[in-house]
Structures are given as structure tokens and as C-alpha cells.
Amino acid sequence: MTALRVILGDQLNPRIASLSDVNKAEDHILMCEVGQEATYVKHHKKKIAFLFSAMRHFAEQLVQDGFNIHYVKLDDPGNTGSLVDEITRAVEIIDPSLVVVTEPSEYRVLQAIKSMDVGVNIDIRPDDRFLCTHDEFAQWASGRKQLRMEYFYREMRKKYNILIDDGKPTGGDWNYDSENRKPPKAGLMVPQTFASAPDELTQEVMALVADRFADHFGDLEPFHFAVTREQALQALEQFIDERLINFGDYQDAMVQGEPWMYHSHLSFYINCGLLLPLECVEAAEHAYRAGQAPLNAVEGFIRQIIGWREYVRGIYWLKMPSYEQANFFDADRDLPALFWGADTKMNCLKQCVTETKENAYAHHIQRLMVLGNFALVAGLDPKQVNEWFMVVYADAYQWVELPNVTGMILFADGGLLGSKPYAASGAYINKMSNYCKGCHYKVSKKNGEQACPFNYLYWDFLIRNQSKLRGNHRLSMIYRTLERMSEEKVDSVKMDSIRFFDALEAKQIV
């Protein structure tokens, strides 16, 4: 019995469920580069090149391992440009008795595959690279008034016996986040992230991307991503050896000219399958047990993977498809041109957008507390913000992007995911970065044309949305401060905000 086994572009691991019982002699593996997936949003050039190159390298390895590969390149004659049509075409060519696919990570792709009629059964298997099944998450969420990540994270630690000693959390606490908020200090020596020179295959993909996706956002070169499992494992080892030791202390810090800081940059490789989440977690725990890295760094890294990553995926599948429509604040302002690289006098935004354009990457505080903070306090349309995050980051897939943006960044789900909006004034950015030193605006000024826009937009956001936020217990102290604010001060906040938004909508440099 011949099976057609479909491998999607973010399933690049030989241990994927659809290959678990493969018969090398009889079965065929389909992999295809399709224009529809590259353009349903206009993905960053570097993101497309990374995934196409990783796909081609993975297919090449499968061929070397003796598998029958049916690989369709983007520019192959006859490529229909559609995943569903390519599966249909492969069924017609190969005539299998069964199509096997691991569950797609995105809702729209799953629905497309479920709706297919190719004349044979389609076996859609759970993606067991993830550590929590849909049913397990739904069971955990059932009956809870609040779905807080911290409690889910503890259950995951127990389930996989990660950083557990004698049934208790290693070190006595579950979470060391309070020790992970140091601002940057002068003289930090930040090691370089993993870099690999593009081989001939990657150069071929880069030429294809430069030709076919010239109008997409982002810089294609320099290109240094890992595109094979061997390289991804080297990237993991390099992070453990060189950056994990300082990751905990400085994971929230931002430094101009240092886009990578001490972060792992492994989400590229975990999310597309080149690395498995549990092997990264185990490598970090081993480093702690061996005395190579402190507990606050190791726990913080592990929390991102078996806590936050699994949690947002659980929220996604629990709440789709309605989650896409969430807009708690009824925000409707268009995404400004500065997000696509137009000039801005706000240095923090300029630095984060520039680095995103160059690297298809920004670390989580840049995404949350600079780019996301602006989107929140400016009242940007959630659909446009979500699309932007999907476009620009090489680790972005809807299952991880949508809950992070809609829930964590924009509070557009009304508090399902986060307990409060992560709005902040310029003081936070000044504390956690050196961006303000090179800015046109003065972070010390609260109002007026020279004031940091975050300072008055923060209060304007709270004023605009007080009917929806005043009852939030985590904001009670802030609203008491607002109540004590003079009428003159409130009027200044409103007038400064109107002036800023008028300039933004007039496409002036703000």
C-alpha cells in the first residue's frame, strides 16, 4: 500500500508524525514551495529564503537517507502555486492509497486540507513535536476564570520533570522573572549569534527570492541563518556555551547596535522543525546542572519554551477562528509608514524597525515594549498589526504570532491571555535601553513638542479606554493617579496626542 506523505515547510524534522511509519520502498514524500504560502502575506525576503533553503536541504537529506521525494520548487514548470492543488496533482501522479500529513500549525491550512477531496483517505496526525496536546490544554483551561500562563507552566514542568528536585521546583521557586530585568550597563560584551555562509543551494534560493519577491519588505543580505539540522544544533550549542550565562540578567535589555543581545535566536529553528523544543530545554537544564549557567537564566529560557510557547499555542487552538476578530478597544488607526521603514524622530522605533528590516528578527522586549507598546497606545488596527508581525519576523507563524499580538501586545482579547495591557511611558524604554540618548525627543519631558510621545500617548490611552480598564485591579493605582491629575495636565495630554496623531495621519515625520 503506497502512501503519499506530505511534509509542510515548518515540519522539517525526520521525527515528524507523518514519517513515523514510513515505508521507504513504497511511500512517496511530497514537499512543495508554493507562491500562495509566500504571499498570503508578503513575507520578509529573508524569511522566505530561510524556509525555502531549509526545505531544500531537508529534502536533500531525505534523498540521501533513501526516501522517495517528490519535491516541487517554486519555479518548476507546472507548479500550481497552491498547497492543495499540489497535493491533488501529486495524488494524480503517484496514485497512492492514502495521504498522510501531520496537522498543520495554522488554522487556515488545516481547514484547507480537511476540505480536500482527492479520492483517497487523508490521515491528519497530531503534531507531537509540541509538548501539550489540544485536548490536554482544553482540559487544563476548562472551568478556569483566568487562563494564566504561570499555572500552566508549572504543570508542564511537572509533566516533563524539568528543573524539579524531590518533587519541588529547583531552587525553591517556580519563576525567577524578577531576577531577569537588569538594564544594560556600559561595556557589555555581547557574543555574535550563530552565522553560516550561504552554500550553493542557499545562494540559488536567494537569487530566486530576489527575483520573485523583489517588492517584499526586508533585506535579503547578509544571510546567515542555519538551514540544516546540523547547523541548528550548532546554533543551540553556541547559545548554551556563549550567551545563556547572561541571558537571564539581560533578557529585557535593549542596546543600540546590538540586535541579538544574549537571546538564543532558536525560535527560527524550533518553529520550522530543525530543532525540537524538548532537546533545547534539556540542553539548558544540563548546563545548569553542570554549573555552566545560573538558575535565573536557565529557568527563564525554559519558561519561554515549555511555558509561553506551549501556552500561546494552546490559546490559539482553543479560541480559533473567532480569535482573529478580537478588538477589545475597537482600535482602527491605520498602521503608519514608519513600520515599513519611513523616517521617524522616535529613535527607539527607528532602531527596532531598522533591525527588523535587516534581520527579520527583534527580541521579545523590542516587539512588546517598543513596537507593540506604540501599536497599543496609538490604537492601531489589530488586523493590520497582526499582519505586520506575520510579515516581518522569520519565526512568525499564526499560531504563535496571533496570541502574542492580539493577546499580549494589544490586549485586544480583553484580558484572556494577559492580566493587563502592557502600555508604558518613555521611562520604561529609557530604563531598559540606551535608545533615548540618541533621540530627537526628550524622555524627561512629559508634554509639549519636545516631549517623548510615549509619555503623553500612555496617559491618552488610559483616558480613552478608562470605561473598559478602570475595573482592572492591576491598573487601580494608575487610575487613582489619573484621578489626581489636574484638569490642565489632562488637557495637555489630550492636545499633545491630537497633535501627534494629526501629524501621523498627514504622513509627517513624527
C-alpha positions in Angstrom: 0.0 0.0 0.0 1.6 3.3 -1.2 1.1 6.4 1.0 1.8 10.0 0.0 3.3 11.7 3.0 3.1 15.5 2.9 5.8 17.5 4.7 5.0 21.2 5.2 7.5 24.0 5.4 7.5 24.1 9.2 7.8 20.3 9.7 11.4 19.8 8.8 12.3 17.0 11.2 12.6 13.3 10.4 10.8 12.6 13.6 7.6 14.3 12.4 4.5 12.2 12.9 3.7 11.7 9.2 7.0 9.9 8.8 6.7 7.7 11.9 5.7 4.5 10.0 7.1 5.4 6.6 7.9 2.6 4.2 11.0 3.7 2.2 10.4 1.2 -0.5 6.8 2.2 -1.3 5.9 5.6 0.1 6.5 9.0 -1.5 7.1 12.2 0.4 5.7 15.4 -1.0 7.3 18.8 -0.3 6.4 21.9 -2.3 7.3 25.6 -2.4 4.1 27.4 -3.3 3.6 31.0 -4.1 0.3 31.1 -2.1 2.2 30.4 1.2 4.9 33.0 0.4 2.4 35.7 -0.5 -0.8 35.4 1.5 1.0 38.0 3.5 4.1 39.5 1.8 6.7 37.8 4.0 10.1 39.3 4.6 12.6 38.3 1.9 14.9 36.7 4.4 12.1 34.7 5.9 11.2 33.2 2.5 14.8 32.4 1.7 15.3 30.8 5.1 12.4 28.5 4.8 12.9 27.5 1.1 16.5 26.8 1.8 15.8 24.8 4.9 13.1 22.8 3.0 15.5 22.1 0.1 18.3 21.0 2.5 15.9 18.8 4.4 14.7 17.2 1.2 18.2 16.6 0.1 19.0 14.8 3.4 15.9 12.6 3.0 17.1 11.6 -0.5 20.5 10.7 0.9 18.7 8.6 3.6 16.9 6.6 0.9 13.4 8.2 0.8 11.4 8.8 -2.3 11.0 12.5 -2.6 8.6 14.4 -4.8 9.9 18.0 -4.4 8.3 20.9 -6.2 10.3 24.1 -6.5 8.7 27.4 -6.8 9.8 27.9 -10.4 9.2 24.4 -11.6 7.1 24.1 -14.7 3.6 23.1 -13.7 3.8 24.4 -10.1 0.2 25.5 -9.4 1.2 27.8 -6.6 -1.3 26.2 -4.2 -0.6 23.7 -1.5 -4.0 22.0 -2.0 -3.5 21.9 -5.8 0.0 20.5 -5.4 -1.3 17.7 -3.1 -4.0 17.0 -5.6 -1.5 16.9 -8.5 0.8 14.6 -6.6 -2.1 12.2 -5.9 -2.9 12.1 -9.6 0.8 11.3 -10.5 1.6 8.8 -7.7 -1.9 7.2 -7.3 -1.4 6.5 -3.5 -4.0 4.6 -1.4 -3.6 7.1 1.5 -2.4 10.7 2.1 -0.7 11.2 5.4 0.0 14.7 6.8 1.0 16.0 10.3 -1.5 18.5 11.5 -0.7 22.0 10.1 0.3 24.6 12.7 -2.1 27.2 11.3 -5.9 27.0 11.3 -6.4 28.2 7.7 -4.1 25.4 6.3 -5.8 22.7 8.4 -9.2 23.8 7.1 -7.9 23.7 3.5 -6.6 20.2 3.9 -9.7 19.0 5.7 -11.8 20.3 2.8 -9.8 18.5 0.2 -11.4 15.7 -1.9 -8.6 13.8 -3.6 -10.3 10.4 -3.9 -8.4 8.8 -1.1 -8.4 9.0 2.7 -6.4 11.7 4.4 -4.8 10.8 7.7 -4.1 14.0 9.7 -1.9 13.2 12.6 -1.3 15.2 15.8 2.0 17.2 15.8 3.8 15.5 18.6 6.7 18.0 18.5 4.6 20.1 20.8 4.5 19.1 24.4 0.9 19.7 25.2 -2.0 18.3 23.1 -5.1 20.3 22.2 -7.2 18.1 24.5 -4.7 18.5 27.4 -4.8 22.2 27.1 -8.6 22.3 26.8 -8.9 20.2 29.9 -6.5 22.5 31.8 -8.4 25.5 30.7 -11.9 24.1 31.4 -13.6 25.8 34.3 -10.9 28.4 34.9 -11.9 32.0 35.2 -8.4 33.1 34.2 -6.0 31.3 31.9 -2.8 32.4 33.3 0.4 31.1 31.8 2.2 30.7 35.2 -0.1 27.9 36.4 0.0 26.1 33.0 3.8 26.4 33.0 4.1 24.7 36.4 2.0 21.8 35.1 4.4 21.4 32.2 7.4 21.4 34.4 5.9 18.6 36.5 4.8 16.6 33.4 8.3 16.6 31.9 10.2 16.7 35.2 12.1 19.8 34.2 14.0 21.6 36.9 12.4 19.5 39.6 14.2 18.2 42.6 12.4 15.8 45.0 9.1 16.8 43.6 9.7 20.6 44.2 11.0 23.3 41.8 14.7 23.6 41.7 15.9 26.4 43.9 12.6 26.6 45.7 10.7 28.9 43.3 8.9 28.2 40.0 9.7 31.5 38.4 12.8 33.8 38.6 11.5 36.5 36.3 12.1 39.2 39.0 15.8 38.4 38.5 15.7 38.8 34.7 15.1 42.6 34.4 18.5 44.2 34.6 19.0 47.3 32.4 22.0 47.3 30.1 25.3 48.6 31.6 28.2 50.1 29.8 30.8 47.7 28.5 28.6 44.7 27.9 30.4 42.2 25.6 27.7 40.5 23.5 28.8 37.4 21.6 27.7 37.1 18.0 24.8 35.0 17.1 25.3 31.8 15.0 26.3 32.6 11.4 26.8 30.3 8.5 27.9 31.3 5.0 25.3 30.5 2.3 26.2 27.4 0.4 25.4 26.9 -3.3 21.8 25.7 -2.6 21.1 28.7 -0.4 22.5 31.1 -2.9 20.2 29.6 -5.6 17.2 30.2 -3.3 18.4 33.7 -2.6 18.6 34.5 -6.3 15.0 33.1 -6.7 13.7 35.3 -3.8 15.5 38.4 -5.1 13.8 37.9 -8.5 10.3 36.7 -7.5 9.8 38.7 -4.3 11.6 41.9 -5.0 8.7 44.0 -3.7 8.6 42.3 -0.3 9.8 44.0 2.8 13.2 43.4 4.2 16.9 42.9 3.4 17.9 39.6 1.9 21.5 40.0 2.6 23.6 39.4 4.6 22.1 35.9 5.1 23.5 33.8 8.0 20.7 31.5 9.2 21.1 27.9 9.9 19.4 25.9 7.2 20.1 22.3 8.2 19.6 20.4 11.4 23.3 20.1 11.9 23.7 23.9 11.7 20.7 24.4 14.0 22.3 22.1 16.6 25.5 24.1 16.3 23.4 27.3 17.0 21.9 25.6 20.1 25.4 24.6 21.3 26.7 28.1 20.7 23.9 29.7 22.7 24.4 27.4 25.6 28.2 27.9 25.6 28.3 31.7 25.0 25.1 33.5 25.8 22.9 31.5 28.2 25.0 32.6 31.2 23.9 36.2 30.7 20.5 35.6 29.1 18.7 35.8 32.5 20.1 39.1 33.7 19.8 41.0 30.4 16.9 39.3 28.5 14.9 42.6 28.7 17.7 44.9 27.9 18.0 46.8 24.6 21.2 48.3 23.2 21.5 50.3 20.0 23.6 48.4 17.5 23.2 45.1 19.4 20.2 43.4 17.8 20.9 39.9 19.1 21.9 40.6 22.7 22.0 37.4 24.8 18.9 35.8 23.3 19.0 32.3 21.8 17.6 33.1 18.3 16.5 29.5 18.3 12.8 30.2 17.6 13.6 30.3 13.9 14.7 26.6 14.1 12.3 25.3 16.7 9.3 26.7 14.8 10.3 25.1 11.5 11.3 21.8 12.9 15.1 21.9 12.6 15.2 21.7 16.4 12.9 20.0 18.8 11.7 22.1 21.9 12.5 19.4 24.4 16.1 19.0 23.3 16.6 22.7 23.7 15.1 22.6 27.2 17.2 19.6 28.2 20.4 21.2 26.9 19.7 24.3 29.1 18.9 22.2 32.2 22.1 20.2 31.6 24.1 23.5 31.5 22.6 24.4 34.9 23.3 21.0 36.5 26.9 21.2 35.1 27.4 24.7 36.7 27.7 26.4 33.3 24.7 28.8 33.7 22.8 30.3 36.6 19.3 29.3 37.5 17.6 32.6 36.6 18.9 32.3 33.1 18.1 28.6 32.6 14.6 28.9 34.1 13.8 31.9 32.1 14.8 30.2 28.8 12.9 27.0 29.7 9.8 29.1 30.6 9.8 30.6 27.2 9.7 27.2 25.5 7.6 24.8 27.7 5.7 27.7 29.3 5.0 30.5 27.0 5.4 28.7 23.6 3.1 25.9 24.5 0.6 28.2 26.3 0.1 30.5 23.3 -0.4 27.5 21.0 -3.0 26.2 23.4 -4.8 29.6 23.4 -4.7 29.7 19.6 -6.4 26.3 19.0 -8.8 26.8 21.9 -10.1 30.1 20.5 -9.8 30.0 16.7 -11.3 31.1 14.4 -13.0 33.8 16.4 -9.7 35.0 17.9 -8.7 36.6 14.7 -11.6 39.1 15.0 -10.8 40.2 18.6 -10.7 44.0 19.0 -11.5 44.9 22.6 -10.6 48.6 22.3 -12.3 49.0 18.8 -8.9 50.3 17.6 -9.0 51.3 14.0 -6.0 53.6 13.2 -4.0 52.5 10.2 -0.5 51.2 10.6 1.8 54.1 9.9 4.5 54.1 7.3 7.2 54.2 9.9 6.6 50.4 10.5 7.8 49.9 6.9 10.9 52.0 7.4 9.7 55.5 6.8 11.7 58.1 8.7 10.8 58.8 12.3 12.2 61.0 15.0 11.5 58.4 17.7 14.8 56.6 18.0 13.5 53.5 19.8 11.1 52.8 16.9 13.7 53.6 14.3 16.2 51.2 15.8 13.7 48.3 16.2 12.2 48.7 12.7 15.7 49.0 11.1 16.9 45.9 12.9 13.7 44.0 11.9 14.2 45.1 8.3 17.8 43.9 8.4 17.4 40.7 10.3 13.8 39.5 10.2 14.2 39.5 13.9 13.8 41.6 17.0 13.9 40.2 20.6 10.8 40.0 22.7 11.1 43.3 24.6 11.6 45.2 21.3 8.5 43.5 20.0 6.4 44.0 23.1 7.6 47.2 24.8 8.6 49.4 21.8 6.9 48.3 18.6 3.9 46.7 20.4 3.7 49.4 23.0 3.4 52.0 20.3 0.7 50.0 18.4 -1.3 49.7 21.7 -1.2 53.3 22.9 -1.7 54.6 19.3 -4.8 52.5 18.9 -3.6 50.7 15.7 -6.0 48.3 14.0 -5.3 44.8 15.3 -5.7 43.1 11.9 -3.0 45.4 10.4 -0.7 45.0 13.4 -1.1 41.2 13.2 -0.3 41.2 9.5 2.8 43.3 10.0 4.2 40.9 12.7 3.4 37.9 10.4 5.3 39.6 7.5 8.4 40.8 9.2 9.7 38.0 11.5 11.3 34.8 10.3 9.9 32.9 13.3 6.3 34.0 12.8 3.5 31.6 12.2 -0.1 32.5 13.0 -0.3 30.0 16.0 2.4 31.9 17.8 2.1 35.4 16.3 -1.7 35.9 16.8 -1.9 35.2 20.6 1.2 37.2 21.2 0.0 40.2 19.3 -3.8 40.1 19.9 -3.5 39.0 23.5 -0.1 40.1 24.9 0.7 43.2 22.9 -2.7 44.7 22.1 -4.9 43.4 24.9 -7.4 43.0 22.0 -8.8 39.8 23.6 -9.9 41.8 26.6 -7.6 40.0 29.1 -8.0 36.4 28.1 -4.2 36.0 27.8 -2.8 38.9 29.7 -3.9 40.3 33.1 -3.3 43.9 31.9 -2.3 45.9 28.9 1.4 46.3 28.5 1.3 50.0 28.0 4.3 52.1 29.2 5.7 55.6 29.1 9.1 56.5 27.8 10.5 55.9 31.3 10.5 52.1 30.8 12.3 52.3 27.5 14.8 54.7 29.0 15.5 52.3 31.8 15.9 49.2 29.7 17.8 50.7 26.7 20.2 53.4 25.6 17.8 54.5 22.8 16.7 57.7 24.4 20.2 59.2 24.5 20.2 59.4 20.7 16.6 60.6 20.3 15.2 63.8 19.0 12.6 63.8 21.8 13.4 64.3 25.5 12.2 61.4 27.7 12.3 63.7 30.7 9.7 66.0 29.2 6.1 64.9 29.7 4.3 67.4 27.5 5.0 69.7 24.5 6.6 69.2 21.1 9.9 68.1 22.6 8.3 65.5 24.9 8.7 61.8 24.3 5.5 60.8 22.5 5.2 57.7 24.7 4.8 59.9 27.8 1.6 61.6 26.7 0.3 58.7 24.5 0.4 56.4 27.5 -1.9 58.6 29.5 -4.1 59.3 26.5 -4.5 55.6 26.0 -5.7 55.2 29.6 -8.0 58.2 29.3 -9.6 57.0 26.0 -10.2 53.5 27.4 -11.0 54.1 31.1 -14.5 52.8 30.7 -13.0 49.4 29.8 -10.0 49.4 32.0 -10.9 51.2 35.2 -12.1 47.9 36.8 -8.8 46.1 36.1 -7.3 45.6 39.6 -3.8 45.8 38.2 -4.5 49.3 37.0 -6.2 50.6 40.1 -3.2 52.6 41.3 -2.6 54.1 37.9 -6.2 55.3 37.6 -6.0 56.8 41.1 -3.0 58.8 39.8 -5.1 59.8 36.8 -7.9 61.0 39.1 -5.4 63.3 41.0 -4.1 64.7 37.7 -5.1 68.4 37.2 -7.5 69.3 34.5 -4.8 71.4 32.9 -2.5 68.3 32.8 -5.2 66.1 31.3 -5.9 68.7 28.6 -2.2 68.9 27.8 -2.1 65.1 27.3 -5.1 65.2 25.0 -3.9 68.1 23.0 -0.4 66.6 22.6 -1.9 63.4 21.5 -4.2 65.0 18.9 -1.2 67.0 17.5 0.8 63.8 17.2 -2.0 61.7 15.6 -2.8 64.6 13.2 0.9 64.6 12.1 0.9 60.8 11.8 -2.1 60.7 9.6 -0.8 63.6 7.5 2.3 61.4 6.9 4.6 63.9 8.5 7.8 62.7 10.2 6.9 62.2 13.9 
